[in-house]
């Protein structure tokens, strides 16, 4: 007789939670850290940063929709982390940017706009397929 996850009390719940934690970490790395840092490097202090980040939110939200991920905790996590990320950029800009003085309003507006749109789209996209 082979025991499965259904035979262990809390087994399937634990595995579901473990998968959720892994997905949250992957989305944090890909949809937050990588996306925002790459777009910051490309756009620097340009106001093109805002539409670029808004456009980047759609594929990231689509990825969350594919895996049926609901970003409740993710949105809170990246909102707090983003404050410290932007503060670090303002205090000590990236050395490859040269002597560029960062525009705090631009960085906050673009990054928090990205987070808000990403979260909104991640909740909205599943409703499109279900016909609600």
N, C-alpha and C positions, 0 to 999 in steps of 0.2 A: 504494500500500500504506500503510495506516494502522497505526501501532504502538499496541498496547493495553498495559495494565498487566502483562499476562501475558508480554509480549515484553521487558519491562525487568527485568533481574535484581533481585530484591528489591522490585519495584514493588508487588505486592499486600501483601506483608508490611509495607512502609512505610505504605501507606494504612491497613491494619488498625491499626497502632500509632498512627497519627495520629488515627484515629477514637476509639481507646481513650483517648488523652490528652484529646481534646475532651470525651468523656463524663465523664472523671474531673473535669475542671474544672467542667463543668456540675453534676455531683452535689455537688461541694464548695460551689459557690455556692448551690444550691437546697436540697439535703437536709441541709446542715450549717449554713452561715452564715445563710441566710434563716430556716430553720426554728427553730434554736436562739435566734437573736436576737429573732424575733417572739414566741416562747413566753416568753422571759425578760421581754420588755416587758409581756406580758399577765399573767403569773403573779407576777412579781417575787419576793418572799420567801415566797410561799404554798407549802404542801406539796402543793397541787394541781399543781405543776410536774411532779412525778414521773409521775403517771398521764397528764398531758397530753402529755408527751414520749414515753411508752410508746405512746400511741395514735397519735402522729404518725409513729412508726417504721414502722407497717404500710403506709401509702400510699407512703412513700418507698422501702421495700423492694419494693413492688409495681412501682414505676416502674423500679427496677433489674432486676427480673425480666422486664419487658416488653422491655427492650433487651438482655437476656441478658448483663448486666454482673456480673462477679464482683468484689466489693469487697476484694480482698486488700490492695493498696497503699492504697486509699482508707481502710480501717480504720486502718492505721498512720499515715497522713497526718493524719487528723482527730483521732486520739488525741493526737498531739503538739501539734497546733494547739489542741486544746481546753484543754490545760493552760495555755497562755499566754492564751487567751481568758478563762478563769475567773480567773486571776491578775490580769488587767487589770480585770475586774469587781470583784474584791475590793478591790484597791488604790484604784481610782477608779470608784465606781459611776456609772451613767448620770445625767446632770444632770436629766433629766426624772423621775427617781425620787425626787427631793427628798433628804432627809437619811436615807434608809433605810440601815441597816447590813445588809450582805449576810451571809447564812448560808453560809459556804464548804462545809459538809457537804452542804447542800441542792443547791447549784449543781454540785458535783462528782458527787454521786449521780445527779441527774437527767440531766446531760449525758452522763456515761459510761454510764449505763443505756441512754440513747437510742442511743448508738453501738454498744453490744454487741447490743442487740435488733435494730437495723437490719441489722447485719452477719449476725446469725444468721438473721433472716427472709429476707434476700436470698439466702442459701445454701439455705434450707429450701423456699421457695416453688416453685422449679423442680422439686423432687422430687415435689411434689403432682401436677403435670400429667403427669409421666412414669410415675407408678405405682410408683415404687421404694419 
